Amino acid sequence: MNSARASESVVGDALDIKITHCLQVAPRASFAVVGSVLGVSEQTVARRYRKLRAAGAVRVIGFADPTPFGLQNWMLRLFCRPDAAESVGRALAGRDDTQWVALMGGGTEVDCVLRPRTLDDQDQLLLRQLPRTVPITGIEASGVLHVFRGSTTRDWRIGENFLAADEEARLRQGTGTTAVGTERAVELTPPDESLLRVLTADGRATYAELRTAVGGDWTEARIRRRVTELREAGVLYFDVDIDERAFGVSLSARIALAVAPAHLQAVGEAMGSHPAVRFCGATTGATSLTATVAFANAEELYRFVSDDIGRQDGVSHVQVWQVTRILKRAGAVVERDHARG
């Protein structure tokens, strides 16, 4: 089944939105706790989430952050021959180190977010493989210097805010949600790589499932401790991948701004606080600020550019690219080769 068509019709009612909202607060909260907060049964929450996940509408994921290893995320804009952009995009979507891949510019450009795990992997793609790919006629690569907004769990919530402080605390209790961001150093081991592969596919994988993936003499208690250590080191974090087409938001776009240095922080904070912005970061390259936005239609996007961006001081240039098709989102391929169905 085509995941795009499935996700457009899977969201049934306000309960689906509230369940998703709760998972944004605490991605690994038990279904029993989510049900108690929402006043429904554990079975109802589990059934609703599984339906959303099966359709590709909502998915809890685990990520490895390259920052603690001295690496950074890269945003790539690849100019391609008109007949080659899709094949280039699908090849990039098949890589483990790409986070987002989409077609833009009417299908002649590929937008890609690269999360390199090692410096060698980064150099291999950016300096050797892509420049030698014949269908690619041009490359723009921007390193992410600072993120103003980027997490669905920290920065925004789907639907109206309806949870009281004590309900959010109940959701987070026992999930390790607050155990992030310390300066504790950590090195990834082969068992860690096994953990991360499973959590990238399913951020709600049980400790028993993680133990099976790691194997050896690892116990569930040891797995739990290691997950906590990775989170405390800032290496591992959990997020919620949401296909907003399932919630009536059908238009995505990438926006690049040239901002005077003295105004960069203020403009970044303003963009990062706008409800339609999903990602906003200061970047290297010809422009200094890049954002991903989501709207119901083109008129809303126009108003955002003309009014919200237009009132910002220090912005000298704006570029907007509408996303034509999303091939990979939050580390998961969402549109596969048509021949495979």
Order of alpha helices (4+ residues) and beta strands (2+ residues): alpha-alpha-alpha-alpha-beta-beta-alpha-beta-beta-alpha-beta-alpha-alpha-alpha-alpha-beta-beta-alpha-beta-beta-alpha-beta-beta
